[in-house]
Amino acid sequence: QVQPVESGGGLVQPGGSLRLSCAASRGSFSVAVMGWYRQAPGEEREFVAIIMPNGITRYADSVKGRFTVSRDNIKKMLYLQINNLKPEDTAVYYCVVAGDWGQGTQVTVSS
């Protein structure tokens, strides 16, 4: 079983922060391309961030400067630090590790 498992979602007020985590068991974790997507209610799943094996990152324009993706190859963990949350960030957040998708974690931004 190589399905990643996300955690760290929750209800947060606008302007707040969360750190999402993604635990993976894939043996080739250190060479995997991995990232985060999200799906808001009634919307299609959209790209959020990606991190390459060499640490290079890319972000959706809507999250640049607020979201930071990182990885720990020893622990086989993927992270997404989310700062200055906005109501429009409300969505189910999914991690994907070398094409394997997690089941998602809900992030709700509301006062």
Legacy VTK file of the C-alpha trace (Angstrom):
# vtk DataFile Version 3.0
C-alpha trace
ASCII
DATASET POLYDATA
POINTS 111 float
0.000 0.000 0.000
1.564 3.288 -1.077
-1.330 5.700 -0.617
-0.117 8.785 1.206
-1.977 9.972 4.303
-2.642 13.662 4.915
-3.197 15.317 8.275
-3.269 18.772 9.811
-6.424 20.222 8.361
-9.044 21.982 10.419
-11.081 25.091 11.015
-9.108 28.316 11.198
-9.933 32.003 11.182
-8.910 34.251 8.309
-5.307 35.283 8.712
-4.447 32.125 10.591
-1.966 29.386 9.760
-1.897 25.646 9.376
0.714 23.070 8.539
-0.479 20.125 6.521
1.486 16.905 6.610
1.582 13.978 4.244
3.072 10.650 5.285
4.213 8.363 2.511
5.530 4.841 2.556
6.895 4.719 -0.961
10.387 3.274 -1.049
11.612 5.723 -3.697
10.434 8.785 -1.773
13.673 10.754 -2.130
13.497 10.749 -5.929
9.780 11.362 -6.204
8.124 14.487 -7.495
5.401 15.407 -5.055
2.988 18.171 -4.304
-0.351 19.448 -3.175
-3.681 20.037 -4.867
-6.967 21.257 -3.494
-10.628 21.028 -4.347
-13.162 23.553 -3.171
-16.868 22.732 -3.015
-18.349 22.718 -6.480
-14.978 23.314 -8.096
-12.467 21.190 -9.933
-9.304 20.023 -8.257
-6.535 22.583 -8.744
-2.782 22.654 -8.456
-1.331 24.287 -5.350
2.382 23.473 -5.092
5.013 21.022 -6.217
8.476 20.113 -5.011
11.075 18.304 -7.065
13.640 15.790 -5.746
16.273 18.545 -5.819
14.091 20.844 -3.748
12.940 23.158 -6.514
9.405 24.355 -5.854
6.569 25.823 -7.878
3.357 27.410 -6.674
0.003 28.458 -8.018
-0.174 32.226 -8.353
-3.016 32.363 -5.849
-0.845 30.979 -3.042
2.578 32.453 -3.763
4.052 34.154 -0.738
1.610 32.465 1.651
2.184 28.737 1.118
5.456 26.859 1.490
5.956 23.260 0.407
8.760 21.209 1.902
9.852 17.611 2.223
11.769 15.425 4.626
13.243 12.509 2.733
14.432 10.771 5.905
10.999 10.762 7.503
9.234 10.363 4.129
7.068 13.356 4.872
5.694 16.136 2.713
4.511 19.396 4.260
2.522 22.444 3.290
2.831 25.477 5.526
-0.134 27.753 4.949
-0.043 31.305 6.282
-2.448 34.224 6.075
-5.345 31.925 5.262
-8.256 33.352 3.326
-11.837 32.088 3.029
-11.133 31.184 -0.577
-8.504 28.715 0.643
-11.308 26.551 1.995
-10.983 23.186 0.289
-9.990 19.587 0.658
-6.227 19.431 0.291
-4.649 16.396 -1.321
-1.032 15.374 -1.431
0.340 13.431 -4.352
3.604 11.511 -4.214
4.890 10.109 -7.495
1.340 9.834 -8.766
-0.112 8.295 -5.607
-2.935 10.391 -4.175
-3.978 10.706 -0.577
-7.582 10.890 0.534
-7.386 14.541 1.505
-7.674 16.726 4.559
-10.291 19.441 4.976
-9.235 23.039 5.503
-11.983 25.484 6.389
-11.292 29.186 6.766
-14.078 31.024 8.485
-14.665 33.547 11.214
LINES 1 112
111 0 1 2 3 4 5 6 7 8 9 10 11 12 13 14 15 16 17 18 19 20 21 22 23 24 25 26 27 28 29 30 31 32 33 34 35 36 37 38 39 40 41 42 43 44 45 46 47 48 49 50 51 52 53 54 55 56 57 58 59 60 61 62 63 64 65 66 67 68 69 70 71 72 73 74 75 76 77 78 79 80 81 82 83 84 85 86 87 88 89 90 91 92 93 94 95 96 97 98 99 100 101 102 103 104 105 106 107 108 109 110
